[in-house]
Amino acid sequence: MSLMKNSIKKEKNLAMVIVGDRCIGCDACYVSCKTDWDVPAIKEAFRTKVFEVEGEDINGNPTIGFLPTLCNHCDNAPCVDVCPTGASFKRDEDGIVLVEPDMCIGCKACMIACPYDARYYNEEEQTVDKCTFCLPRISNGLDPACVTTCVGESRNFGDLNDENSNVSKMLKDATSVFKLKEGEGTSPNVYYVTLNY
């Protein structure tokens, strides 16, 4: 059996930490992302999205919560493994999964392989597109657009290799932590937490 890819030490271990009960479903993240990245104005095209989740409280009363989603920038990214041209790739230095548009042939194999439905095909550009953790913004010391516009401070971004980063402290203080579809072996870098503050 081959070694898991996530055994490689990254210079930066970039991650998103989402505090679920802080999301109010305002879609500011969705709008800022579409605006910043010229994502087509159709509902099937998105780099980030917020889903409504219906449930019940302990008394059986109906509840509605919200689940922010995006590319999980997996350490073991199936989208990268299936790409026939290498257009989908993972940066060694920080773990960000990207698509090189000039190499993408539009086969959509990566879209099928992604267990998070985090990719879309841009008909106008003739390439697959996805969240990049706002690489140009973070390269200039800024947070991703979705984090900046999150009114409830549900979305948080940083380097888990830095124990003093906001995201490291949140994971340490969390009363519960989970990742979406952990059982798929993807080693996602988006965490969902509950905090007491």
C-alpha positions as a Python dict, from the first residue, in 0.01 Angstrom:
ca = {
    (1, 'M'): (0, 0, 0),
    (2, 'S'): (137, 342, -94),
    (3, 'L'): (196, 616, 160),
    (4, 'M'): (-83, 869, 197),
    (5, 'K'): (-5, 1200, 29),
    (6, 'N'): (-92, 1392, 345),
    (7, 'S'): (221, 1257, 514),
    (8, 'I'): (417, 1529, 331),
    (9, 'K'): (489, 1829, 554),
    (10, 'K'): (360, 2149, 394),
    (11, 'E'): (531, 2483, 462),
    (12, 'K'): (183, 2620, 533),
    (13, 'N'): (-118, 2406, 617),
    (14, 'L'): (-394, 2636, 496),
    (15, 'A'): (-742, 2556, 621),
    (16, 'M'): (-1090, 2696, 663),
    (17, 'V'): (-1262, 2660, 1001),
    (18, 'I'): (-1638, 2712, 991),
    (19, 'V'): (-1837, 2776, 1306),
    (20, 'G'): (-2168, 2628, 1199),
    (21, 'D'): (-2405, 2802, 1439),
    (22, 'R'): (-2270, 3144, 1341),
    (23, 'C'): (-2385, 3114, 978),
    (24, 'I'): (-2711, 3304, 925),
    (25, 'G'): (-2759, 3206, 560),
    (26, 'C'): (-2716, 3562, 432),
    (27, 'D'): (-2519, 3446, 123),
    (28, 'A'): (-2271, 3736, 150),
    (29, 'C'): (-1994, 3479, 95),
    (30, 'Y'): (-2164, 3348, -219),
    (31, 'V'): (-2217, 3697, -363),
    (32, 'S'): (-1866, 3823, -288),
    (33, 'C'): (-1713, 3510, -439),
    (34, 'K'): (-1919, 3535, -757),
    (35, 'T'): (-1832, 3905, -786),
    (36, 'D'): (-1459, 3872, -715),
    (37, 'W'): (-1412, 3577, -948),
    (38, 'D'): (-1660, 3656, -1229),
    (39, 'V'): (-1840, 3328, -1165),
    (40, 'P'): (-2128, 3296, -1417),
    (41, 'A'): (-2467, 3414, -1290),
    (42, 'I'): (-2630, 3071, -1295),
    (43, 'K'): (-2704, 2868, -984),
    (44, 'E'): (-2505, 2565, -1106),
    (45, 'A'): (-2185, 2773, -1111),
    (46, 'F'): (-2034, 2846, -770),
    (47, 'R'): (-1706, 2833, -584),
    (48, 'T'): (-1882, 2848, -248),
    (49, 'K'): (-2240, 2789, -144),
    (50, 'V'): (-2459, 2777, 165),
    (51, 'F'): (-2714, 2500, 201),
    (52, 'E'): (-3022, 2511, 424),
    (53, 'V'): (-3042, 2214, 658),
    (54, 'E'): (-3378, 2128, 811),
    (55, 'G'): (-3394, 1942, 1139),
    (56, 'E'): (-3566, 1921, 1476),
    (57, 'D'): (-3474, 2045, 1821),
    (58, 'I'): (-3491, 1821, 2130),
    (59, 'N'): (-3864, 1894, 2163),
    (60, 'G'): (-3940, 1792, 1806),
    (61, 'N'): (-3985, 2147, 1681),
    (62, 'P'): (-3861, 2220, 1329),
    (63, 'T'): (-3529, 2400, 1292),
    (64, 'I'): (-3333, 2542, 1002),
    (65, 'G'): (-2954, 2563, 1002),
    (66, 'F'): (-2702, 2653, 737),
    (67, 'L'): (-2406, 2461, 597),
    (68, 'P'): (-2141, 2668, 416),
    (69, 'T'): (-1950, 2457, 162),
    (70, 'L'): (-1652, 2504, -69),
    (71, 'C'): (-1361, 2305, -210),
    (72, 'N'): (-1205, 2116, 80),
    (73, 'H'): (-851, 2139, -66),
    (74, 'C'): (-804, 1776, 26),
    (75, 'D'): (-463, 1633, 106),
    (76, 'N'): (-568, 1321, -87),
    (77, 'A'): (-759, 1497, -365),
    (78, 'P'): (-940, 1254, -599),
    (79, 'C'): (-993, 1537, -850),
    (80, 'V'): (-615, 1563, -892),
    (81, 'D'): (-570, 1187, -924),
    (82, 'V'): (-819, 1152, -1212),
    (83, 'C'): (-710, 1454, -1418),
    (84, 'P'): (-558, 1318, -1742),
    (85, 'T'): (-359, 1633, -1825),
    (86, 'G'): (-236, 1753, -1487),
    (87, 'A'): (-459, 2062, -1509),
    (88, 'S'): (-587, 1982, -1161),
    (89, 'F'): (-296, 1992, -920),
    (90, 'K'): (-208, 2046, -554),
    (91, 'R'): (53, 2298, -446),
    (92, 'D'): (318, 2131, -231),
    (93, 'E'): (395, 2443, -28),
    (94, 'D'): (45, 2505, 113),
    (95, 'G'): (-192, 2233, -6),
    (96, 'I'): (-416, 2451, -222),
    (97, 'V'): (-581, 2255, -504),
    (98, 'L'): (-596, 2450, -830),
    (99, 'V'): (-694, 2412, -1195),
    (100, 'E'): (-466, 2537, -1473),
    (101, 'P'): (-723, 2657, -1732),
    (102, 'D'): (-487, 2629, -2030),
    (103, 'M'): (-431, 2259, -1959),
    (104, 'C'): (-796, 2171, -1889),
    (105, 'I'): (-959, 1976, -2174),
    (106, 'G'): (-1307, 1991, -2024),
    (107, 'C'): (-1345, 1616, -1970),
    (108, 'K'): (-1511, 1684, -1631),
    (109, 'A'): (-1355, 1375, -1472),
    (110, 'C'): (-1253, 1590, -1175),
    (111, 'M'): (-1611, 1708, -1128),
    (112, 'I'): (-1730, 1349, -1110),
    (113, 'A'): (-1448, 1248, -873),
    (114, 'C'): (-1505, 1532, -625),
    (115, 'P'): (-1719, 1402, -336),
    (116, 'Y'): (-1803, 1760, -235),
    (117, 'D'): (-1954, 1877, -566),
    (118, 'A'): (-1714, 2171, -541),
    (119, 'R'): (-1637, 2220, -911),
    (120, 'Y'): (-1831, 2353, -1206),
    (121, 'Y'): (-1773, 2381, -1578),
    (122, 'N'): (-1746, 2734, -1712),
    (123, 'E'): (-1903, 2716, -2058),
    (124, 'E'): (-1772, 3057, -2161),
    (125, 'E'): (-1412, 2983, -2060),
    (126, 'Q'): (-1435, 2613, -2161),
    (127, 'T'): (-1266, 2501, -1841),
    (128, 'V'): (-1346, 2362, -1498),
    (129, 'D'): (-1337, 2616, -1216),
    (130, 'K'): (-1338, 2597, -835),
    (131, 'C'): (-1245, 2771, -510),
    (132, 'T'): (-877, 2866, -484),
    (133, 'F'): (-893, 2992, -123),
    (134, 'C'): (-867, 3328, -308),
    (135, 'L'): (-498, 3267, -382),
    (136, 'P'): (-427, 3619, -518),
    (137, 'R'): (-581, 3772, -205),
    (138, 'I'): (-404, 3549, 47),
    (139, 'S'): (-74, 3598, -142),
    (140, 'N'): (-114, 3967, -55),
    (141, 'G'): (-188, 3902, 312),
    (142, 'L'): (-568, 3930, 280),
    (143, 'D'): (-832, 3678, 384),
    (144, 'P'): (-1043, 3503, 119),
    (145, 'A'): (-1340, 3713, 4),
    (146, 'C'): (-1591, 3479, 169),
    (147, 'V'): (-1417, 3522, 505),
    (148, 'T'): (-1399, 3900, 472),
    (149, 'T'): (-1770, 3934, 399),
    (150, 'C'): (-1897, 3677, 653),
    (151, 'V'): (-2109, 3893, 884),
    (152, 'G'): (-2143, 3622, 1149),
    (153, 'E'): (-1770, 3536, 1149),
    (154, 'S'): (-1866, 3181, 1066),
    (155, 'R'): (-1583, 3143, 814),
    (156, 'N'): (-1225, 3161, 939),
    (157, 'F'): (-903, 3105, 747),
    (158, 'G'): (-539, 3052, 836),
    (159, 'D'): (-235, 2833, 870),
    (160, 'L'): (-267, 2531, 1098),
    (161, 'N'): (113, 2505, 1112),
    (162, 'D'): (105, 2830, 1311),
    (163, 'E'): (-19, 2741, 1660),
    (164, 'N'): (-100, 3109, 1722),
    (165, 'S'): (-324, 3142, 1417),
    (166, 'N'): (-694, 3203, 1468),
    (167, 'V'): (-784, 2869, 1309),
    (168, 'S'): (-539, 2672, 1526),
    (169, 'K'): (-681, 2831, 1839),
    (170, 'M'): (-1040, 2764, 1726),
    (171, 'L'): (-969, 2395, 1668),
    (172, 'K'): (-801, 2373, 2009),
    (173, 'D'): (-1097, 2541, 2182),
    (174, 'A'): (-1373, 2366, 1989),
    (175, 'T'): (-1622, 2150, 2177),
    (176, 'S'): (-1679, 1947, 1859),
    (177, 'V'): (-1493, 1919, 1529),
    (178, 'F'): (-1591, 1737, 1211),
    (179, 'K'): (-1509, 1731, 843),
    (180, 'L'): (-1749, 1649, 562),
    (181, 'K'): (-1726, 1295, 424),
    (182, 'E'): (-1416, 1207, 627),
    (183, 'G'): (-1473, 840, 553),
    (184, 'E'): (-1385, 892, 186),
    (185, 'G'): (-1015, 918, 274),
    (186, 'T'): (-973, 1261, 118),
    (187, 'S'): (-825, 1431, 427),
    (188, 'P'): (-1016, 1758, 375),
    (189, 'N'): (-885, 2091, 504),
    (190, 'V'): (-1222, 2247, 586),
    (191, 'Y'): (-1328, 2196, 947),
    (192, 'Y'): (-1672, 2247, 1102),
    (193, 'V'): (-1664, 2332, 1471),
    (194, 'T'): (-1879, 2421, 1768),
    (195, 'L'): (-1745, 2680, 2011),
    (196, 'N'): (-1869, 2802, 2348),
    (197, 'Y'): (-1786, 3164, 2268),
}
